[in-house]
Amino acid sequence: MKKVQRRALSVILIIVVLMGGVGYFTFRFISEGQKWVNFTANRHVYSSGGELIDGAIYDRDEKPLLYTEDGKRKYSDNESVRCATMHIIGDKKGNVAKSLQKVYADRLVGYNIVAGMFSTKIAGNKIYTTLDSDICAAAYEQLKGKKGAVCVFNYKTGEVICLVSTPTYDPENPPVIASGDDNYDGVFINRAISSRFPPGSVYKTVTAAAAIDTIPDINEQTFTCNKVINVNGQKVVCSGTHKEENFKTALRNSCNVAFGQISMQLGWETTAQYAEKLGMTTSHNLSGIATVKGKIASSGELNELAWTGIGQNTDEINPFAMMRYMGIVANGGICAEPYIVEKLTTSTGIPLNYDKQTETTRILRQTTADQLSDMMRFTVMNNYGDKNFPSGMEFCAKTGTAEVDGDKKSHAWFVGFTRNEKYPYAFAVFVQNGGSGYGVARPIAAHVMSEIKKKVDQGEN
């Protein structure tokens, strides 16, 4: 009897283990099937040379950015477009991890959890993006070989029309990259979404929003700038001597003395809270592609707090996050989440996803966003000059010249948006070790936005 019981228990135990194993496999199959398919050794998805075998990607005007013809993968006919979109579309070898080819590999070739790879018996699927390949090419050409990023999106709809990172290369004619070649330093990293850098004075717009929200008398305060203030025996140095100024003129002057004092009024807790609230220290989801988190210090000496609110100390911000934040300010405090994939269809045009709906969330009070927008508009009119931008777009912007360690040039930033509702676009331009934000990043933004204006006026966007 005992022997029968032991055998019965053994059988039950075996059944339980088998059922557990099947359950675990089913869970892994459902949760990680996509990863298994995306494995580069899978010859149903990738060729022996590591190229995705099928599927096509288009820009907003249905111009092909990547497709298969006669069994060969091909990119746009325009070399500037190929270089400009290499990071977001991906190269042939899959070197760019956060590219549409890598993230959407299973959907491009037609994998699904029910039929597996059966759909590869027919042509692959199609991804239609929000990108404007002409605008991307213009941004790439304006960077002129410098390392950097240009990000532009429609802050009403969330459509990303430009996302360019340099250095880059032509995926149809990839170069031989020698070890230590500075011209291709970080070439496989998308600086727009996967890198972070000291922001310098563009970060004062974050500090300004926090001040409007939490310091009741900020608009009545005055500041005296004699170039230097001493904080706990340490100097906070400004680029100029601005004498007496108020909150609005302090932003126009990009005054370190004034914003250092404002940062100290905010304190560490509020500074960190607004960095997270406004998306500076969080990762964002760009149509399934995760962006890198920024970082700022959350504790330290008082002088370190002053420099943190100015955009220095250990601050590092992602260009995409700064573009997104500019869209929040432009849109009255509401975030229309940026996205880049408009729709996915079969090769015959049958939709494979629902129509994209703009996701909106209120991040800032409208009064806060409107005041900051007015301050940035005042800065353009009374510092940068409207004559330096396309007429009629009503630019609101802020420069940044972020100092870095060593003898390298500062990082150049220019961020902002156009307030004319005919052109609802927010942007962030970053040039690594470029020097002056006004002298280097501003002209790039002005040119790219000018190209956007031409297309809108022609009824193309």
C-alpha positions in Angstrom: 0.0 0.0 0.0 2.8 2.4 0.9 4.6 1.6 -2.3 1.4 2.5 -4.3 1.1 5.7 -2.4 4.7 6.6 -3.0 4.4 5.9 -6.7 1.2 8.0 -6.8 2.9 10.9 -5.1 5.8 10.6 -7.6 3.4 10.7 -10.5 1.6 13.7 -9.0 5.0 15.4 -8.4 6.1 14.7 -12.0 2.8 16.1 -13.3 3.1 19.3 -11.2 6.7 19.8 -12.4 5.7 19.3 -16.0 2.7 21.7 -15.6 4.9 24.2 -14.0 7.5 23.9 -16.8 4.8 24.3 -19.4 3.4 27.3 -17.6 6.8 28.9 -17.3 7.5 28.3 -21.0 4.1 29.7 -21.9 4.8 32.8 -19.8 8.3 33.3 -21.3 6.9 32.6 -24.8 4.2 35.4 -24.4 6.5 37.9 -22.6 9.7 37.3 -24.5 8.8 35.8 -27.9 9.5 39.1 -29.5 13.1 39.0 -28.1 13.6 35.5 -29.3 12.6 36.5 -32.8 14.8 39.5 -32.7 17.9 37.5 -32.0 20.3 38.3 -34.7 21.1 34.6 -35.4 17.5 34.0 -36.4 17.8 33.4 -40.2 14.0 33.8 -40.6 14.5 37.5 -39.6 18.1 38.3 -40.5 20.4 37.4 -43.4 23.7 35.7 -42.8 25.2 39.2 -43.0 23.1 40.4 -40.1 20.6 42.4 -42.2 16.8 42.4 -41.5 15.3 40.5 -44.4 12.1 42.4 -45.0 9.7 45.2 -44.1 9.6 48.8 -45.1 9.8 52.2 -43.3 8.4 55.4 -44.7 8.4 59.1 -43.8 5.2 61.2 -43.2 4.9 61.8 -47.0 5.2 58.0 -47.7 8.7 58.5 -49.1 10.7 55.2 -48.6 13.4 55.3 -46.0 14.1 51.6 -46.0 12.7 48.8 -48.1 13.6 45.5 -49.9 13.9 45.2 -53.6 15.1 42.1 -55.5 16.1 40.6 -52.2 18.3 43.6 -51.2 17.8 46.1 -48.5 17.8 49.7 -49.7 17.5 53.1 -48.2 16.4 56.5 -49.5 17.8 57.7 -52.8 18.9 60.9 -51.1 22.3 60.6 -49.3 21.5 63.4 -46.8 18.3 61.7 -45.9 20.1 58.4 -45.4 22.7 59.9 -43.1 20.1 62.0 -41.3 17.8 59.1 -40.5 20.4 56.4 -40.0 20.1 56.4 -36.2 16.3 56.2 -36.0 15.9 53.8 -39.0 19.0 51.7 -38.2 22.0 50.5 -40.2 22.2 47.2 -42.1 24.3 45.5 -39.4 22.0 46.4 -36.5 24.7 48.5 -34.7 22.2 51.1 -33.5 20.3 49.4 -30.7 17.5 51.9 -30.3 16.4 52.0 -33.9 13.1 51.1 -35.5 14.7 48.2 -37.3 15.8 46.7 -34.0 12.8 47.5 -31.9 10.2 46.7 -34.6 12.1 43.8 -36.2 9.3 41.2 -35.5 6.6 43.5 -36.7 8.4 44.4 -39.8 8.9 40.8 -40.9 5.4 39.8 -39.8 5.9 37.8 -36.6 2.9 37.3 -34.3 2.3 35.2 -31.3 -0.3 32.9 -33.0 1.2 32.4 -36.5 4.8 32.8 -35.6 6.9 33.6 -38.6 4.3 32.2 -41.1 3.7 35.7 -42.5 7.3 35.8 -43.8 6.0 33.7 -46.7 4.7 37.0 -48.1 6.1 40.5 -48.2 6.9 42.2 -44.9 4.9 44.8 -43.1 5.2 48.6 -43.4 5.9 51.3 -40.8 4.8 54.8 -41.5 6.6 57.4 -39.4 5.9 61.0 -38.5 9.4 62.0 -39.8 9.8 64.6 -42.5 12.8 63.4 -44.4 13.4 66.8 -46.0 13.6 68.5 -42.6 15.8 65.8 -41.2 18.2 66.2 -44.2 18.2 70.0 -43.6 19.1 69.5 -39.9 21.9 67.0 -40.8 23.4 69.4 -43.4 23.3 72.3 -40.9 25.2 70.4 -38.3 28.1 70.3 -40.8 29.9 67.3 -39.4 29.7 68.5 -35.7 28.6 66.1 -33.0 25.1 66.9 -31.8 21.4 66.5 -32.2 18.4 68.3 -33.6 14.9 67.4 -32.3 11.6 69.0 -33.5 8.0 68.0 -32.9 4.5 69.3 -33.2 3.5 70.2 -29.6 -0.2 70.0 -30.4 -0.2 66.5 -32.0 3.0 65.0 -30.6 4.3 64.1 -34.1 8.1 64.1 -34.2 9.2 65.4 -37.6 12.9 65.7 -37.0 15.2 63.5 -34.9 18.8 63.7 -36.1 22.0 62.7 -34.4 25.6 63.2 -35.5 28.2 61.8 -36.2 26.5 59.5 -38.6 27.3 57.8 -41.9 25.6 56.6 -45.1 24.2 53.2 -44.3 24.4 52.3 -48.0 28.1 53.0 -48.0 29.3 52.4 -44.4 32.9 53.6 -43.7 35.7 51.6 -42.2 35.9 53.1 -38.7 39.4 52.9 -37.2 39.8 52.5 -33.5 40.1 55.8 -31.8 38.8 57.8 -34.8 37.4 60.9 -33.1 35.3 61.7 -36.2 33.1 58.7 -35.4 33.2 58.9 -31.6 29.9 57.5 -30.4 28.6 57.0 -33.9 26.3 54.1 -33.0 24.7 56.2 -30.2 21.7 58.3 -31.0 22.6 61.5 -29.1 19.0 62.8 -29.5 17.5 60.1 -27.3 20.3 58.0 -25.8 22.8 60.5 -24.5 22.8 63.2 -21.8 24.9 66.4 -21.5 25.4 69.4 -19.2 22.6 71.8 -20.3 23.9 75.1 -19.2 21.5 78.0 -19.2 18.7 76.3 -21.1 18.0 74.6 -17.7 17.1 78.0 -16.3 13.7 77.6 -17.9 13.2 74.6 -15.6 14.2 76.6 -12.6 12.0 79.5 -13.7 9.0 77.2 -13.9 9.6 76.0 -10.4 10.0 79.5 -9.2 6.7 80.7 -10.8 4.9 77.8 -9.2 6.4 77.9 -5.7 7.9 81.3 -4.9 4.8 83.6 -4.3 6.7 87.0 -4.7 9.1 85.9 -7.5 7.7 88.6 -9.8 8.3 91.3 -7.2 11.8 90.3 -6.4 14.9 92.2 -7.7 18.4 90.9 -7.9 21.7 92.7 -8.1 24.4 91.2 -10.2 28.0 92.4 -9.8 29.3 89.4 -11.7 30.1 87.3 -8.5 28.3 86.2 -5.4 30.0 84.2 -2.6 28.0 81.2 -1.2 29.6 79.4 1.7 33.0 80.7 0.7 32.6 79.5 -2.9 32.0 81.8 -5.9 29.1 81.7 -8.2 30.2 83.6 -11.3 28.1 85.3 -14.0 29.1 85.9 -17.6 28.2 89.6 -17.2 27.6 92.4 -14.8 23.9 93.1 -15.0 23.4 95.3 -12.0 19.7 95.5 -10.8 17.3 93.2 -12.6 13.9 91.5 -12.0 12.9 88.0 -12.7 12.0 88.5 -16.3 15.2 90.5 -17.2 17.3 87.9 -15.3 16.1 85.2 -17.7 16.8 87.6 -20.6 20.3 88.3 -19.3 20.8 84.6 -18.5 22.1 85.8 -15.1 23.9 83.2 -13.0 23.8 85.4 -10.0 20.0 85.8 -10.0 19.3 82.2 -10.9 21.8 81.0 -8.3 19.8 82.9 -5.7 16.5 81.7 -7.0 17.8 78.1 -6.9 18.8 78.5 -3.2 15.3 79.8 -2.5 13.8 76.7 -4.1 15.9 74.3 -2.1 17.1 70.8 -3.0 13.7 69.1 -2.6 11.8 71.4 -4.9 14.6 71.5 -7.4 14.6 67.7 -7.7 10.8 67.5 -7.7 10.5 69.9 -10.7 13.4 68.1 -12.6 11.3 64.9 -12.4 7.9 66.6 -13.0 9.1 68.3 -16.2 10.7 65.2 -17.5 14.4 66.0 -17.1 15.3 63.0 -14.9 12.8 60.4 -16.3 12.9 58.1 -19.3 10.3 58.7 -22.0 8.6 56.2 -24.3 9.0 57.2 -28.0 6.8 54.7 -29.8 8.4 51.8 -27.8 11.9 53.3 -27.8 13.1 54.3 -24.3 15.0 57.5 -24.0 17.8 57.9 -21.5 17.2 59.5 -18.1 18.8 62.8 -17.2 20.3 63.5 -13.8 20.8 66.3 -11.4 22.2 66.5 -7.9 19.6 66.1 -5.1 21.8 67.2 -2.2 25.0 69.0 -1.4 26.4 72.3 -0.3 24.5 75.5 -0.9 26.8 76.7 -3.7 26.2 73.3 -5.4 22.5 74.0 -5.3 23.0 77.4 -6.9 25.0 75.8 -9.8 22.4 73.0 -10.2 19.6 75.5 -10.8 21.8 77.3 -13.3 22.3 74.1 -15.3 25.9 73.2 -14.3 27.2 71.3 -11.2 26.6 67.6 -12.2 23.5 68.3 -14.3 23.1 66.2 -17.5 20.0 66.4 -19.7 18.8 64.5 -22.8 18.0 66.7 -25.9 14.8 64.8 -26.5 13.6 65.5 -22.9 14.4 69.2 -23.4 12.4 69.3 -26.7 9.5 67.6 -24.9 9.6 70.2 -22.1 9.5 73.1 -24.5 6.4 71.5 -26.0 4.8 71.5 -22.6 5.5 75.2 -22.1 4.3 76.1 -25.6 1.1 74.1 -25.2 -0.1 75.9 -22.1 1.3 73.3 -19.7 -0.2 70.3 -21.5 2.1 67.6 -22.8 1.2 66.0 -26.1 3.5 63.0 -25.8 6.0 62.8 -28.7 5.7 59.8 -30.9 7.3 58.7 -34.2 5.3 55.7 -35.5 2.1 56.8 -37.1 0.8 53.4 -38.3 1.8 49.8 -39.1 0.2 47.9 -42.0 0.7 44.7 -44.0 2.3 44.9 -47.4 -1.2 45.2 -48.9 -2.2 48.1 -46.6 -4.3 46.3 -44.0 -3.9 48.2 -40.7 -2.2 46.2 -37.9 -2.6 48.8 -35.2 -5.2 51.3 -34.1 -5.1 54.9 -35.3 -2.6 56.8 -33.2 -4.4 59.0 -30.6 -2.5 61.9 -29.1 -1.8 61.3 -25.4 -2.1 64.5 -23.4 -1.4 65.2 -19.8 -1.4 68.4 -17.9 2.1 68.9 -16.4 2.2 72.7 -15.6 -0.5 75.1 -14.6 -1.5 77.2 -17.6 -0.7 80.4 -15.8 2.8 79.1 -15.2 3.4 78.0 -18.7 2.0 81.2 -20.2 4.2 83.4 -18.0 7.3 81.4 -18.9 6.3 81.5 -22.6 6.0 85.3 -22.3 9.4 85.5 -20.6 11.0 83.5 -23.4 9.4 85.6 -26.0 10.7 88.7 -24.2 14.2 87.2 -24.3 14.0 86.6 -28.1 12.7 90.1 -28.8 15.1 91.9 -26.4 18.2 89.8 -26.6 18.5 87.5 -29.6 16.4 89.6 -32.0 13.4 88.6 -34.1 15.4 89.5 -37.2 17.5 86.3 -36.6 14.6 84.0 -37.1 12.0 83.3 -39.8 9.4 86.1 -39.7 5.9 85.4 -38.4 6.7 82.3 -36.4 6.9 84.2 -33.1 9.9 82.5 -31.5 10.2 81.9 -27.8 13.7 80.5 -26.9 16.7 80.2 -24.6 20.3 79.7 -25.3 22.7 77.5 -23.3 26.5 77.5 -23.2 27.4 74.6 -20.9 30.9 74.6 -19.5 32.7 71.2 -19.4 35.8 69.9 -17.6 39.2 70.3 -19.2 40.1 72.5 -22.0 37.3 71.5 -24.4 34.8 74.0 -25.7 31.4 74.4 -24.0 28.4 72.6 -25.3 26.1 74.8 -27.4 22.3 74.6 -26.8 19.3 76.4 -28.3 15.8 75.3 -27.2 12.3 76.8 -27.6 9.2 76.9 -29.7 7.2 78.9 -32.2 4.1 80.5 -30.7 2.2 81.2 -33.9 -0.5 78.4 -34.0 0.1 78.0 -37.7 3.5 76.6 -36.8 3.1 74.6 -33.5 6.6 73.3 -33.2 9.0 72.9 -30.3 12.7 72.2 -30.8 16.0 71.4 -29.1 19.4 71.8 -30.8 22.5 70.6 -29.2 26.1 70.8 -30.5 28.7 68.9 -28.5 31.7 71.1 -27.6 30.3 73.5 -30.1 31.0 76.7 -28.1 28.4 79.5 -28.0 24.7 78.5 -27.9 23.8 81.8 -29.6 26.6 81.6 -32.2 26.4 77.9 -33.0 23.1 76.3 -32.0 20.8 79.2 -32.7 21.5 79.4 -36.5 20.9 75.7 -36.9 17.5 76.0 -35.2 16.6 79.1 -37.3 17.4 77.4 -40.5 15.6 74.2 -39.7 12.5 76.1 -38.6 12.7 78.2 -41.7 12.5 75.0 -43.8 9.5 73.9 -41.7 7.8 77.3 -42.3 8.3 76.9 -46.1 6.7 73.5 -46.1 3.7 74.6 -43.9 3.2 77.7 -46.1 3.2 75.4 -49.2 0.6 73.2 -47.5 2.9 70.2 -47.2 2.9 69.7 -43.4 
